[in-house]
Amino acid sequence: MAAIPEFYEVVSGKGGVKLRRKRKACPRCGAGVFLAEHADRYSCGKCGYTEFRKK
């Protein structure tokens, strides 16, 4: 339960309370696996997918 504030944000509005993901999801692994944020890239620790940031 300690990782929930790190990966999700609670947003309340007219429709009720919703969770918003703070990090990008891995396109290969699916919505449950997040990409790690590095200075110049995003990377998946599960499958090794890497996405470089644009300058």
Jmol script that loads the backbone (N, CA, C; Angstrom):
load data "model"
ATOM      1  N   MET A   1       0.816  -1.201   0.000  1.00  0.00           N
ATOM      2  CA  MET A   1       0.000   0.000   0.000  1.00  0.00           C
ATOM      3  C   MET A   1       0.857   1.261   0.000  1.00  0.00           C
ATOM      4  N   ALA A   2       2.119   1.163   0.307  1.00  0.00           N
ATOM      5  CA  ALA A   2       2.969   2.343   0.380  1.00  0.00           C
ATOM      6  C   ALA A   2       3.261   2.930  -0.993  1.00  0.00           C
ATOM      7  N   ALA A   3       3.173   2.141  -2.056  1.00  0.00           N
ATOM      8  CA  ALA A   3       3.505   2.622  -3.389  1.00  0.00           C
ATOM      9  C   ALA A   3       2.340   3.339  -4.069  1.00  0.00           C
ATOM     10  N   ILE A   4       1.156   3.262  -3.520  1.00  0.00           N
ATOM     11  CA  ILE A   4      -0.008   3.864  -4.168  1.00  0.00           C
ATOM     12  C   ILE A   4       0.148   5.371  -4.369  1.00  0.00           C
ATOM     13  N   PRO A   5       0.576   6.173  -3.386  1.00  0.00           N
ATOM     14  CA  PRO A   5       0.737   7.608  -3.634  1.00  0.00           C
ATOM     15  C   PRO A   5       1.838   7.919  -4.648  1.00  0.00           C
ATOM     16  N   GLU A   6       2.776   7.009  -4.822  1.00  0.00           N
ATOM     17  CA  GLU A   6       3.868   7.227  -5.763  1.00  0.00           C
ATOM     18  C   GLU A   6       3.415   7.055  -7.212  1.00  0.00           C
ATOM     19  N   PHE A   7       2.477   6.165  -7.466  1.00  0.00           N
ATOM     20  CA  PHE A   7       2.063   5.844  -8.822  1.00  0.00           C
ATOM     21  C   PHE A   7       0.694   6.392  -9.208  1.00  0.00           C
ATOM     22  N   TYR A   8      -0.143   6.723  -8.241  1.00  0.00           N
ATOM     23  CA  TYR A   8      -1.502   7.184  -8.515  1.00  0.00           C
ATOM     24  C   TYR A   8      -1.804   8.486  -7.784  1.00  0.00           C
ATOM     25  N   GLU A   9      -2.726   9.268  -8.357  1.00  0.00           N
ATOM     26  CA  GLU A   9      -3.195  10.504  -7.744  1.00  0.00           C
ATOM     27  C   GLU A   9      -4.717  10.416  -7.629  1.00  0.00           C
ATOM     28  N   VAL A  10      -5.263  10.785  -6.495  1.00  0.00           N
ATOM     29  CA  VAL A  10      -6.705  10.765  -6.278  1.00  0.00           C
ATOM     30  C   VAL A  10      -7.278  12.095  -6.750  1.00  0.00           C
ATOM     31  N   VAL A  11      -8.231  12.026  -7.675  1.00  0.00           N
ATOM     32  CA  VAL A  11      -8.853  13.217  -8.247  1.00  0.00           C
ATOM     33  C   VAL A  11     -10.342  13.150  -7.956  1.00  0.00           C
ATOM     34  N   SER A  12     -10.879  14.198  -7.355  1.00  0.00           N
ATOM     35  CA  SER A  12     -12.317  14.237  -7.087  1.00  0.00           C
ATOM     36  C   SER A  12     -12.956  15.299  -7.972  1.00  0.00           C
ATOM     37  N   GLY A  13     -14.122  14.976  -8.468  1.00  0.00           N
ATOM     38  CA  GLY A  13     -14.845  15.886  -9.342  1.00  0.00           C
ATOM     39  C   GLY A  13     -16.333  15.639  -9.229  1.00  0.00           C
ATOM     40  N   LYS A  14     -17.066  16.074 -10.242  1.00  0.00           N
ATOM     41  CA  LYS A  14     -18.519  15.915 -10.233  1.00  0.00           C
ATOM     42  C   LYS A  14     -18.936  14.449 -10.309  1.00  0.00           C
ATOM     43  N   GLY A  15     -18.161  13.636 -11.013  1.00  0.00           N
ATOM     44  CA  GLY A  15     -18.500  12.230 -11.183  1.00  0.00           C
ATOM     45  C   GLY A  15     -18.083  11.357 -10.020  1.00  0.00           C
ATOM     46  N   GLY A  16     -17.444  11.934  -9.014  1.00  0.00           N
ATOM     47  CA  GLY A  16     -16.984  11.155  -7.870  1.00  0.00           C
ATOM     48  C   GLY A  16     -15.469  11.159  -7.783  1.00  0.00           C
ATOM     49  N   VAL A  17     -14.941  10.191  -7.088  1.00  0.00           N
ATOM     50  CA  VAL A  17     -13.497  10.097  -6.881  1.00  0.00           C
ATOM     51  C   VAL A  17     -12.907   9.130  -7.906  1.00  0.00           C
ATOM     52  N   LYS A  18     -11.798   9.544  -8.547  1.00  0.00           N
ATOM     53  CA  LYS A  18     -11.136   8.710  -9.543  1.00  0.00           C
ATOM     54  C   LYS A  18      -9.642   8.660  -9.250  1.00  0.00           C
ATOM     55  N   LEU A  19      -8.983   7.627  -9.749  1.00  0.00           N
ATOM     56  CA  LEU A  19      -7.535   7.513  -9.649  1.00  0.00           C
ATOM     57  C   LEU A  19      -6.919   7.871 -10.994  1.00  0.00           C
ATOM     58  N   ARG A  20      -5.837   8.652 -10.961  1.00  0.00           N
ATOM     59  CA  ARG A  20      -5.119   9.017 -12.175  1.00  0.00           C
ATOM     60  C   ARG A  20      -3.706   8.472 -12.072  1.00  0.00           C
ATOM     61  N   ARG A  21      -3.219   7.835 -13.120  1.00  0.00           N
ATOM     62  CA  ARG A  21      -1.857   7.305 -13.125  1.00  0.00           C
ATOM     63  C   ARG A  21      -0.866   8.446 -13.297  1.00  0.00           C
ATOM     64  N   LYS A  22       0.187   8.471 -12.480  1.00  0.00           N
ATOM     65  CA  LYS A  22       1.205   9.513 -12.561  1.00  0.00           C
ATOM     66  C   LYS A  22       2.295   9.187 -13.577  1.00  0.00           C
ATOM     67  N   ARG A  23       2.495   7.913 -13.865  1.00  0.00           N
ATOM     68  CA  ARG A  23       3.565   7.495 -14.771  1.00  0.00           C
ATOM     69  C   ARG A  23       2.994   6.816 -16.002  1.00  0.00           C
ATOM     70  N   LYS A  24       3.826   6.761 -17.052  1.00  0.00           N
ATOM     71  CA  LYS A  24       3.421   6.122 -18.294  1.00  0.00           C
ATOM     72  C   LYS A  24       3.411   4.606 -18.125  1.00  0.00           C
ATOM     73  N   ALA A  25       2.495   3.954 -18.808  1.00  0.00           N
ATOM     74  CA  ALA A  25       2.421   2.491 -18.786  1.00  0.00           C
ATOM     75  C   ALA A  25       3.243   1.928 -19.944  1.00  0.00           C
ATOM     76  N   CYS A  26       3.765   0.738 -19.762  1.00  0.00           N
ATOM     77  CA  CYS A  26       4.547   0.074 -20.802  1.00  0.00           C
ATOM     78  C   CYS A  26       3.606  -0.378 -21.922  1.00  0.00           C
ATOM     79  N   PRO A  27       3.895  -0.019 -23.186  1.00  0.00           N
ATOM     80  CA  PRO A  27       3.020  -0.443 -24.278  1.00  0.00           C
ATOM     81  C   PRO A  27       3.088  -1.939 -24.565  1.00  0.00           C
ATOM     82  N   ARG A  28       4.177  -2.599 -24.204  1.00  0.00           N
ATOM     83  CA  ARG A  28       4.305  -4.045 -24.417  1.00  0.00           C
ATOM     84  C   ARG A  28       3.639  -4.844 -23.304  1.00  0.00           C
ATOM     85  N   CYS A  29       3.885  -4.458 -22.055  1.00  0.00           N
ATOM     86  CA  CYS A  29       3.419  -5.240 -20.900  1.00  0.00           C
ATOM     87  C   CYS A  29       1.974  -4.947 -20.529  1.00  0.00           C
ATOM     88  N   GLY A  30       1.509  -3.738 -20.764  1.00  0.00           N
ATOM     89  CA  GLY A  30       0.133  -3.399 -20.444  1.00  0.00           C
ATOM     90  C   GLY A  30       0.014  -2.365 -19.346  1.00  0.00           C
ATOM     91  N   ALA A  31      -1.206  -2.121 -18.922  1.00  0.00           N
ATOM     92  CA  ALA A  31      -1.513  -1.023 -18.013  1.00  0.00           C
ATOM     93  C   ALA A  31      -1.001  -1.230 -16.592  1.00  0.00           C
ATOM     94  N   GLY A  32      -0.673  -2.428 -16.192  1.00  0.00           N
ATOM     95  CA  GLY A  32      -0.233  -2.679 -14.822  1.00  0.00           C
ATOM     96  C   GLY A  32       1.247  -2.487 -14.586  1.00  0.00           C
ATOM     97  N   VAL A  33       2.023  -2.251 -15.652  1.00  0.00           N
ATOM     98  CA  VAL A  33       3.476  -2.104 -15.535  1.00  0.00           C
ATOM     99  C   VAL A  33       3.852  -0.690 -15.946  1.00  0.00           C
ATOM    100  N   PHE A  34       4.538   0.028 -15.054  1.00  0.00           N
ATOM    101  CA  PHE A  34       4.903   1.413 -15.311  1.00  0.00           C
ATOM    102  C   PHE A  34       6.330   1.526 -15.818  1.00  0.00           C
ATOM    103  N   LEU A  35       6.605   2.587 -16.587  1.00  0.00           N
ATOM    104  CA  LEU A  35       7.945   2.860 -17.087  1.00  0.00           C
ATOM    105  C   LEU A  35       8.709   3.688 -16.063  1.00  0.00           C
ATOM    106  N   ALA A  36       9.970   3.328 -15.843  1.00  0.00           N
ATOM    107  CA  ALA A  36      10.829   4.091 -14.945  1.00  0.00           C
ATOM    108  C   ALA A  36      11.254   5.376 -15.651  1.00  0.00           C
ATOM    109  N   GLU A  37      11.343   6.473 -14.906  1.00  0.00           N
ATOM    110  CA  GLU A  37      11.719   7.758 -15.479  1.00  0.00           C
ATOM    111  C   GLU A  37      13.194   8.026 -15.216  1.00  0.00           C
ATOM    112  N   HIS A  38      13.977   8.097 -16.303  1.00  0.00           N
ATOM    113  CA  HIS A  38      15.387   8.465 -16.231  1.00  0.00           C
ATOM    114  C   HIS A  38      15.536   9.865 -16.813  1.00  0.00           C
ATOM    115  N   ALA A  39      16.733  10.431 -16.747  1.00  0.00           N
ATOM    116  CA  ALA A  39      16.963  11.792 -17.233  1.00  0.00           C
ATOM    117  C   ALA A  39      16.718  11.915 -18.735  1.00  0.00           C
ATOM    118  N   ASP A  40      17.080  10.907 -19.509  1.00  0.00           N
ATOM    119  CA  ASP A  40      16.971  10.994 -20.961  1.00  0.00           C
ATOM    120  C   ASP A  40      16.046   9.954 -21.595  1.00  0.00           C
ATOM    121  N   ARG A  41      15.413   9.108 -20.779  1.00  0.00           N
ATOM    122  CA  ARG A  41      14.597   8.036 -21.338  1.00  0.00           C
ATOM    123  C   ARG A  41      13.595   7.500 -20.320  1.00  0.00           C
ATOM    124  N   TYR A  42      12.628   6.727 -20.829  1.00  0.00           N
ATOM    125  CA  TYR A  42      11.718   5.930 -20.013  1.00  0.00           C
ATOM    126  C   TYR A  42      12.074   4.475 -20.282  1.00  0.00           C
ATOM    127  N   SER A  43      12.070   3.622 -19.265  1.00  0.00           N
ATOM    128  CA  SER A  43      12.404   2.219 -19.491  1.00  0.00           C
ATOM    129  C   SER A  43      11.534   1.310 -18.625  1.00  0.00           C
ATOM    130  N   CYS A  44      11.281   0.120 -19.178  1.00  0.00           N
ATOM    131  CA  CYS A  44      10.507  -0.901 -18.483  1.00  0.00           C
ATOM    132  C   CYS A  44      11.469  -1.910 -17.882  1.00  0.00           C
ATOM    133  N   GLY A  45      11.342  -2.185 -16.607  1.00  0.00           N
ATOM    134  CA  GLY A  45      12.199  -3.148 -15.944  1.00  0.00           C
ATOM    135  C   GLY A  45      11.783  -4.581 -16.187  1.00  0.00           C
ATOM    136  N   LYS A  46      10.570  -4.780 -16.673  1.00  0.00           N
ATOM    137  CA  LYS A  46      10.073  -6.140 -16.894  1.00  0.00           C
ATOM    138  C   LYS A  46      10.500  -6.686 -18.259  1.00  0.00           C
ATOM    139  N   CYS A  47      10.281  -5.918 -19.322  1.00  0.00           N
ATOM    140  CA  CYS A  47      10.562  -6.420 -20.673  1.00  0.00           C
ATOM    141  C   CYS A  47      11.751  -5.740 -21.346  1.00  0.00           C
ATOM    142  N   GLY A  48      12.245  -4.631 -20.786  1.00  0.00           N
ATOM    143  CA  GLY A  48      13.391  -3.941 -21.360  1.00  0.00           C
ATOM    144  C   GLY A  48      13.043  -2.882 -22.387  1.00  0.00           C
ATOM    145  N   TYR A  49      11.768  -2.595 -22.581  1.00  0.00           N
ATOM    146  CA  TYR A  49      11.350  -1.552 -23.528  1.00  0.00           C
ATOM    147  C   TYR A  49      11.946  -0.214 -23.111  1.00  0.00           C
ATOM    148  N   THR A  50      12.489   0.549 -24.078  1.00  0.00           N
ATOM    149  CA  THR A  50      13.074   1.860 -23.802  1.00  0.00           C
ATOM    150  C   THR A  50      12.496   2.874 -24.767  1.00  0.00           C
ATOM    151  N   GLU A  51      12.131   4.022 -24.246  1.00  0.00           N
ATOM    152  CA  GLU A  51      11.595   5.124 -25.042  1.00  0.00           C
ATOM    153  C   GLU A  51      12.408   6.363 -24.684  1.00  0.00           C
ATOM    154  N   PHE A  52      13.095   6.951 -25.677  1.00  0.00           N
ATOM    155  CA  PHE A  52      13.939   8.107 -25.415  1.00  0.00           C
ATOM    156  C   PHE A  52      13.111   9.384 -25.429  1.00  0.00           C
ATOM    157  N   ARG A  53      13.473  10.313 -24.551  1.00  0.00           N
ATOM    158  CA  ARG A  53      12.787  11.607 -24.489  1.00  0.00           C
ATOM    159  C   ARG A  53      13.268  12.490 -25.627  1.00  0.00           C
ATOM    160  N   LYS A  54      12.384  13.315 -26.131  1.00  0.00           N
ATOM    161  CA  LYS A  54      12.741  14.258 -27.194  1.00  0.00           C
ATOM    162  C   LYS A  54      13.322  15.511 -26.567  1.00  0.00           C
ATOM    163  N   LYS A  55      14.350  16.029 -27.196  1.00  0.00           N
ATOM    164  CA  LYS A  55      15.001  17.238 -26.666  1.00  0.00           C
ATOM    165  C   LYS A  55      14.349  18.490 -27.174  1.00  0.00           C
TER     166      LYS A  55
END
end "model"
wireframe off; spacefill off
backbone 0.3
color backbone group
